[in-house]
Amino acid sequence: MKYILETKNLTKVFKNNLVFQNVNLTFQKGKSYLIKGYNGCGKSVLLKTLCGFSLPNDGEVIYKEKVKIGKDIDFIQNAGVSINSPEFISYMTGKDNLLLLAGINKQISKEKINQVVSLLKLDEFINKKYKTYSLGTKQKLRLAQAIMENPEILILDEPVNALDKNMVCLIWKILQEYVDKGGTLIFTTHGEEEIPLEISQIYEFQDKTFAPVNS
């Protein structure tokens, strides 16, 4: 398998406004990819289209070189996703939200969830209701649900947004270890901050498309 995920001539239009067109990207297993561009250019929309959360007006998203997302399957398989979502159930605790999501695939144990909670420094908050969480704690819970099932692909929109300096360093370390173990990471970042991560390829928004630039 050459590519775990790829796009062919991907085009997205919102209310007669062209967001991007003819996007041709390839993603390989065990590599990391930064989606780069100014705020509002369509990075989050691109990530949602890769997942199947938003369908393109033209073109295809292909998983493992043969499965077309949005046609053969509704959503990408075996992927951890955080794109301003999920919006967890506000009156439930963080832990109950994670247990609810874990119950869909039934792939992981409560012990595994507890390990991820500890890894992301959520122990103090995990038994409190989600509606009481700060923005940073909400972000950590999103990351917990994304990584807890050890997915083949991680698709993360601004993974270190709203986190303090120490937590930012920890997240980059976790993501580097994930890639080193063979995972595929596709992510965006906010602004031009330094990224202490080995990036295999940068795809940058240029002239209504996303094109490769030197990493």
N, C-alpha and C positions, 0 to 999 in steps of 0.2 A: 504494500500500500504506500503510494508516494505521498498522497495528501490525506489528512484526516478531515479537512474541511476546505472548501474552495467556493469562490463565487465566479459566475460567468455573466458578464454584461449586465450587472445588477443596476437597476434604475428605480428610484423612488420619487414619487410626486405627492405632495400634500396640497389639496385645494388649489390645483393648477400651478403650484409653486414647485419647481424642480429642486429637490434636495440634493441628489447626486445621480450620476448616470454612468453607464458602462464601467462599473467597478469590477475589476478582475483581480482577485486576491487569492493567494494560496497559503495554507497553514499546515505545517508538518508536526508530527508527534514529537514531543520532547523539546519543543522550542517555544520561545516567548515572542510576542508581537505587540508592539505599541501602535495604537490608532491615534493619530495626532492631528490637531487642527484647532482653530479658534472656537470659542464658545458659541454654540448655535449653528455650527456648520453641518451637523448631522451625524456626529460620532455615535451618540446614543441610539439614533435611529438605525444606523448601520449595525450596531450590536444586536438590537432587537430583531433586525431582519436575519442576521446570522442564526438566531435562535429559533425563528419561526413565530415570535411574538408579533411581528409585523410583516405582512407579505409585500413583496416587491411589485411594482407595476410592470416590470419587465425583467428578464434574466432569471438566473437560478442560483440557489444555494445547495451545494452537493456535499453530503456527509459520507465519508469513506468511499469516495469515488463512484458511488452508484445510487445512493439514496437521496432523493430530492426532497428537501424540507419544504413543507407547505403543499406537497403533492403526494409523495409516498408516505410521509409521516407528517403530523401536524407540528411537532416540536423536535428540536435536536435531542438525541439520546445521550445518556451518560455524561451529562454536562452540569457543572455548577455555575449558576448564573446570578449575578447581582447587578441589576440595571435600575436603580431607584426602586427596587422591589426585591423580595415581596413586601408588601405592606402588611405587616403581621396583624393578627387580631388583637385589638387594643386592650380588651378586658381580660385577656389571658396572660399568664406569665411568659417570660422569654422561653423557659424550658418547655412549657406546654406547647408553645408554638413550634419549637423544634421537634418535639415528639409527634405532633400532628403531621408535620411534613415528612418526617422519617417513616411514618406509618403508611405513606403512599406506596413506596417501593419495598418497604420491609427488608432493607439490606443491611441495616446497622443496628447495633444494640444500644441500650441506655448507657452502658459503660463507654461506648465509643463517643456518644454525644457528650458525656461528662468530660472526656478527655479533650474534646474540641473546645468546650466551654472553658476549661482551665487554661488551655493553650492561648486563647484569646482574652484572658484576664476578665472573664465574665462572671466568675463565681459570686461576686458580691451582689450582682444584679439579677441573676438568672431566675430567681424565684419571686421577683417583683413583676408587677403588671407592665406590659409593654408601653402603655400610655404614660407611664412615669419616666420613661427613658429619655436621656439627653440625645442629641443628634449623634454624638460619638458612640454612645452605647448602642443606638439603633444600627449604626454602621457596623459595629462589631458583630451584632446578631445576624445581619445580612451576610457577612463574610462566613460566620459559623455555618449557616445553612448551605452556603455555596460549597464549602470544602468538606463537610462532615461525611459525605458518602464516597469520598476519594474518587471524584469523577475523572474521566479521560481528558476533558476539556474544562477550563475555567474561563468564563467570559465575564469580566468585571469592569463596570463603569466607575472610574475614579475610586479605586479601592481604599485609598488612604484619606479620603475626604473626611473632615471633621474630627480627625484623630490627633492626639497630642504627639509630640516628637518621639517619645519612647515607643509608643504604640506603632507609629509609622515605621520605625526601624524594625520592629518585630514582624510587621506584616510583610515588608520586603524580604526579610529572611525566610519567612514561611513560604512565600511564593517562589523564591529561588530554590528552596529545597524541593518544592513540588515539581518544578521543571527538571531539576537534576534527577528526579526519580522517574522521569519519562512522561510527565504531564504536559499538556499544551495550554499555554496561557495567552489569552487575547485580552488586552486591557486598554483603557484610556486613562489619562491623568488630567488634573486641573492645573492650568498654568504651565510654567516652565521649570518646575522644581527639579532638582537633581534626583535621578532614579538609580539607586545602588543595586541594579539588577542587570544581569547579562541579557541584553535584548538581541534577539536573532535578526529581527527585521522591523523597521519602522514604516508604516503606511501613513502618508500625510495627505490631508485634503488639499487638492490643487485643481483649480478650474473645473469645479463641480464633479470631481471624482477623487478617489483615494489611490495614490500611486506610491510605489516603493521609493524610499530614499536611503542613503547610506546610514547604517546603524552605528 
